[in-house]
Amino acid sequence: NDEHNREAEWALINHAVARLRASVMALVFGMTAGTGLFIATAWLVIRGGAQVGSTLGLLRHYLPGYSVTWPGVFVGFFYLLVVGGVAGWVVAFI
């Protein structure tokens, strides 16, 4: 009976750790993706020029509201924070 209780406890602990890992992975993926797009967009906005970020601007087809502007920096960060978070959670869960 004591052995059965230990196995049940370890099963609960393993399940909790797996869930914790998934949430940490989601946070890390989300922050990395969001920060990467934030930096890339901000760099292009600061750099300026005639055609600012024409290639990166194509993301507006996938991320509504995103553009290579200062407001777009924050919109893109939010979108990739969410998308990266979901991707990280799925990777950790699988």
Buried (B, 14 or more C-beta within 10 A) or exposed (E): EEEEEEEEEEEEEEEEEEEEEBEEBBBBBBBBBBBBBBEBBBEBBEEEEEEBBEEBBEBBEEBEEBBBBEEBBBBBBBBBBBBBBEBBBEEBEE
